[in-house]
């Protein structure tokens, strides 16, 4: 156990999170701040099959316990309430917390959604529209599959630059998967579809669109499920169209990722959509052209994965909202400390 885990368990045992929650509810501490928590997948590891288990942030049991904590010690709010506070520049209630989910995995609907309903918490689900609409498996899932399915010890990748891939051990394959993911995240103007084809060919893994669609159908939500959650009071936002990192895109591709995803969501839902979570979650505070593109595309609020809390309203940056990522395996006592003191998660 690391120092944060030891300290978190000790302080939780002393009742510090409960005292902090009482102070928040009375407006004595951190009044007017919004905490936003972030999840990707809520599922038991044994259920994901060949999908990447690193995307799991909580098992259903752990998520249920965490939502019980939020419901009893905080003031869960909906994205509609957050937008209203932003537009009127008025503070949110003390202890406000917004629960969010990125990507659009099916377990969000099957596991997280009923747990949120049971605790009376209105979650916000950011959907990568091109994947849900086109039944396309996420690029990181494909890269992971190609490397793990390969029967080679070494492979040669030709695009975007010539590179040798060491596939000789499980640890080496994990390192290769991370390096391939960084390529998509970091290289400006990358042709992702070509890159995926090149990796599959280098690893000598047979692959077709039918393969990708079959796996996507098992892994991703459908529009009917998205609409059902919205009718039940959950919020829906954009996670771009094909989950590209915004600062790696040309101006035309950036507009398509932002405007295209928002318009498709509005078409499918029949109502305005003005919130977005950035793929990979990098802050855009120093990227004025991206902020302008967001505003031009019709967004009002943008969410990063930078840990911290937010003040909604005058003086705050609506396109640089912070979130608290929740990690799988976090002991309940430590999770409660993280939720009470978000700075511990940095």
C-alpha atoms as one frame of an Amber mdcrd trajectory, in Angstrom:
protein
   0.000   0.000   0.000   1.301   3.492  -0.820   1.314   6.465   1.534  -1.959
   7.880   0.162  -3.716   4.554   0.768  -2.426   4.329   4.334  -3.361   7.943
   5.077  -6.755   7.575   3.414  -7.644   4.476   5.425  -6.512   6.099   8.668
  -8.407   9.350   8.130 -11.514   7.493   7.015 -11.357   5.390  10.173 -11.279
   8.637  12.194 -14.443   9.873  10.482 -12.827  12.748   8.587 -14.907  12.273
   5.370 -18.142  12.354   7.355 -17.092  15.578   9.075 -16.123  17.109   5.737
 -19.490  16.132   4.262 -21.330  17.792   7.152 -19.297  20.969   6.689 -20.066
  20.999   2.975 -23.793  20.533   3.476 -23.807  23.513   5.856 -21.870  25.632
   3.395 -18.963  25.961   5.816 -16.351  24.482   3.446 -15.874  24.468  -0.313
 -19.257  26.103  -0.825 -20.211  26.696  -4.442 -17.689  24.246  -5.857 -18.616
  21.444  -8.212 -16.838  18.108  -8.041 -17.100  16.000 -11.200 -16.192  12.312
 -11.001 -15.203  10.280 -14.046 -15.751   6.635 -15.007 -15.264   4.714 -18.251
 -16.421   1.159 -17.575 -18.380  -0.313 -14.644 -18.129  -4.086 -14.996 -16.485
  -7.155 -13.488 -13.183  -7.972 -15.267 -14.401 -11.458 -16.182 -17.182  -9.977
 -18.338 -15.046  -7.994 -20.803 -13.697 -10.931 -22.812 -11.002  -9.720 -25.208
 -11.633  -6.059 -24.487  -8.990  -3.982 -22.707  -9.462  -4.452 -18.923  -7.567
  -1.219 -18.188 -10.726   0.752 -19.058 -12.574  -0.709 -16.048 -12.812   1.918
 -13.302 -15.079   0.035 -10.898 -16.874  -3.244 -10.479 -20.660  -2.904 -10.035
 -20.258  -3.634  -6.314 -17.619  -0.946  -5.858 -19.591   1.528  -7.943 -22.690
   0.878  -5.836 -20.732   1.619  -2.654 -19.247   4.787  -4.148 -22.658   6.042
  -5.269 -24.052   5.344  -1.792 -21.317   7.613  -0.422 -22.121  10.367  -2.904
 -25.864  10.142  -2.265 -25.489  10.336   1.517 -22.660  12.860   1.868 -22.917
  15.101  -1.188 -25.532  16.844  -3.318 -25.713  15.038  -6.688 -26.694  17.396
  -9.503 -27.676  16.924 -13.137 -25.969  18.502 -16.125 -29.136  20.566 -16.627
 -28.606  22.100 -13.174 -24.942  22.764 -13.954 -25.838  24.445 -17.247 -28.460
  26.588 -15.500 -25.884  27.700 -12.927 -23.382  28.466 -15.685 -25.867  30.514
 -17.684 -27.083  32.516 -14.689 -23.665  32.782 -12.965 -25.259  31.614  -9.729
 -23.583  29.172  -7.320 -24.524  25.519  -7.080 -25.688  24.032  -3.764 -22.957
  23.116  -1.247 -21.430  19.705  -1.869 -22.549  19.503  -5.503 -21.217  16.497
  -7.422 -21.726  15.422 -11.033 -21.123  11.786 -12.034 -19.834  11.342 -15.608
 -18.956   8.496 -17.974 -16.846   8.574 -21.127 -17.038   6.574 -24.376 -20.414
   4.783 -24.467 -19.677   1.244 -23.289 -22.705  -1.016 -22.910 -21.953  -1.774
 -19.250 -22.739   1.879 -18.492 -26.335   1.052 -19.421 -26.416  -2.467 -17.985
 -24.668  -1.817 -14.649 -24.092   1.879 -13.900 -27.485   3.178 -15.030 -29.646
   1.035 -12.687 -27.303   1.756  -9.767 -27.579   5.497 -10.410 -31.363   5.194
 -10.555 -31.445   3.290  -7.276 -29.484   6.052  -5.532 -31.329   8.910  -7.231
 -28.208  10.220  -8.991 -28.517  11.831 -12.465 -25.394  10.744 -14.363 -23.940
  12.340 -17.494 -22.842  10.037 -20.338 -20.445  11.328 -22.998 -20.970   9.378
 -26.228 -18.444   8.903 -29.025 -21.025   9.142 -31.777 -19.120   7.568 -34.657
 -18.582   4.381 -32.688 -22.144   4.034 -31.407 -23.705   5.041 -34.712 -21.362
   3.086 -36.982 -20.895   0.105 -34.607 -17.132   0.713 -34.781 -14.808  -0.720
 -32.157 -12.648   1.905 -30.478  -9.121   2.279 -31.894  -7.448   1.424 -28.558
  -9.452  -1.790 -28.320  -8.375  -2.760 -31.841  -4.706  -2.044 -31.121  -4.854
  -4.125 -27.955  -6.508  -7.018 -29.807  -3.988  -7.000 -32.663  -1.013  -7.153
 -30.308  -2.502  -9.762 -27.971  -3.764 -11.993 -30.809  -0.480 -11.959 -32.741
   1.465 -15.204 -32.939   4.743 -13.386 -33.659   7.654 -12.609 -31.356   8.583
  -9.556 -33.419   6.796  -7.420 -35.984   7.732  -4.536 -38.249   5.385  -1.573
 -38.488   5.790   0.688 -41.544   3.402   3.582 -40.754   3.692   6.359 -39.650
   7.409   5.510 -39.372   9.242   2.201 -39.585   9.337   0.586 -36.145  10.144
  -2.803 -34.648   7.553  -4.216 -32.250   8.770  -6.546 -29.509   6.047  -9.137
 -28.897   8.249 -11.678 -27.140   6.605 -11.539 -23.695   3.408 -10.313 -22.012
   5.290  -7.359 -20.520   6.745  -6.461 -23.918   3.294  -6.623 -25.527   1.865
  -4.332 -22.849   4.629  -1.830 -23.593   3.890  -2.059 -27.333   0.171  -1.459
 -26.781   0.964   1.665 -24.757   3.366   2.923 -27.427   0.799   2.369 -30.191
  -1.838   4.228 -28.171   0.578   7.142 -27.734   0.988   7.284 -31.506  -2.740
   7.934 -31.943  -2.806  10.382 -29.042   0.237  12.438 -30.018   0.816  12.514
 -33.799  -0.767  15.400 -35.666  -2.801  14.478 -38.726  -2.449  10.708 -38.296
  -4.601   8.572 -40.605  -5.984   6.354 -37.841  -7.775   3.911 -40.145  -4.567
   3.339 -42.102  -2.602   2.999 -38.870  -4.983   0.294 -37.634  -4.693  -1.606
 -40.913  -0.896  -1.372 -40.777  -0.750  -2.677 -37.189  -3.064  -5.604 -38.013
  -0.916  -6.461 -41.050   2.352  -6.169 -39.091   0.995  -8.451 -36.363  -0.385
 -10.815 -39.026  -3.829 -10.789 -37.438  -6.781 -11.403 -39.803  -9.270  -8.571
 -39.380 -12.345  -7.245 -41.113 -15.051  -4.671 -40.550 -17.368  -7.559 -39.700
 -15.003  -8.567 -36.868 -14.969  -5.021 -35.537 -18.752  -4.686 -35.779 -19.414
  -7.976 -33.974 -17.198  -6.945 -31.065 -18.622  -3.405 -31.034 -22.177  -4.747
 -30.832 -21.230  -6.609 -27.654 -19.219  -3.752 -26.140 -21.113  -0.545 -26.984
 -24.480   0.965 -26.182 -27.177   1.338 -28.820 -29.087   4.534 -29.562 -32.198
   2.989 -28.011 -30.269   2.531 -24.762 -28.909   6.086 -24.925 -32.430   7.430
 -25.421 -33.796   5.305 -22.571 -31.234   6.772 -20.178 -32.069  10.304 -21.300
 -35.813   9.699 -20.788 -34.973   8.515 -17.266 -33.270  11.823 -16.444 -29.659
  11.034 -17.316 -27.640  13.597 -19.261 -26.051  12.931 -22.651 -23.037  14.796
 -24.029 -20.510  14.516 -26.831 -17.220  12.642 -26.666 -16.440  13.683 -30.275
 -17.207  11.535 -33.305 -14.235   9.139 -33.489 -12.447   9.810 -30.170  -9.543
  11.771 -31.626  -7.326  13.963 -29.433  -8.343  17.510 -30.357  -4.914  19.107
 -30.691  -3.812  16.421 -33.207  -6.498  17.383 -35.760  -6.544  19.639 -38.780
  -9.094  22.466 -38.690 -11.494  20.547 -40.946 -11.228  17.329 -38.926 -11.608
  19.263 -35.671 -14.860  20.823 -36.891 -16.188  17.416 -37.956 -15.317  15.819
 -34.615 -17.003  18.629 -32.678 -19.884  19.834 -34.818 -20.592  16.457 -36.412
 -20.919  14.660 -33.087 -23.154  17.348 -31.588 -25.501  17.414 -34.580 -25.766
  13.619 -34.647 -26.579  13.518 -30.938 -29.236  16.182 -31.381 -30.716  14.273
 -34.299 -30.865  11.045 -32.297 -32.162  12.658 -29.096 -34.369  15.421 -30.476
 -32.966  18.089 -28.146 -29.948  20.425 -27.855 -26.588  19.024 -26.713 -24.048
  21.583 -25.494 -21.554  19.651 -23.343 -18.454  17.718 -24.357 -15.700  15.670
 -22.709 -12.346  15.713 -24.459 -10.889  12.369 -25.575  -7.833  11.534 -23.427
  -8.839  14.561 -21.356  -5.962  16.952 -21.961  -6.557  20.527 -20.835  -7.137
  22.972 -23.702  -6.382  26.031 -21.548  -3.435  26.917 -23.808  -5.140  26.071
 -27.100  -7.210  29.134 -28.107  -8.010  27.744 -31.586  -9.574  24.648 -29.996
 -11.635  26.810 -27.631 -12.851  28.857 -30.570 -13.763  25.690 -32.478 -15.740
  24.451 -29.466 -17.665  27.712 -29.240 -18.255  27.776 -33.008 -19.579  24.203
 -32.846 -22.183  25.198 -30.239 -20.751  23.884 -26.965 -21.092  25.633 -23.608
 -19.125  23.359 -21.235 -16.043  21.201 -21.823 -14.613  18.606 -19.432 -10.995
  17.485 -19.013  -9.518  14.671 -16.912  -7.357  17.055 -14.876  -8.081  16.299
 -11.189  -9.678  19.057  -9.139 -12.923  20.897  -8.457 -14.657  23.735 -10.302
 -16.372  27.004  -9.684 -19.235  27.444 -12.101 -20.119  30.921 -13.269 -18.380
  34.266 -13.603 -14.599  34.111 -13.757 -14.373  30.366 -14.475 -13.299  28.759
 -17.765 -16.292  26.748 -19.008 -14.075  24.816 -21.448 -11.536  23.663 -18.862
 -13.635  21.901 -16.220 -11.808  19.398 -14.046 -12.841  15.870 -13.151 -11.771
  13.302 -10.580 -10.928   9.960 -12.242 -11.838   6.915 -10.145  -9.460   3.956
 -10.338 -10.442   0.298 -10.102  -9.428  -1.459  -6.902  -9.461   1.693  -4.807
 -10.341   0.627  -1.233 -13.657   2.086  -0.131 -12.026   4.108   2.649  -9.541
   5.624   0.229 -12.290   6.286  -2.327 -14.224   8.202   0.324 -11.126  10.270
   1.129 -10.540  11.034  -2.567 -14.133  12.145  -2.948 -13.892  14.354   0.134
 -10.438  15.744  -0.665  -9.903  15.658  -4.468  -6.358  17.032  -4.141  -5.298
  13.586  -2.849  -5.939  12.154  -6.325  -3.303  14.331  -8.009
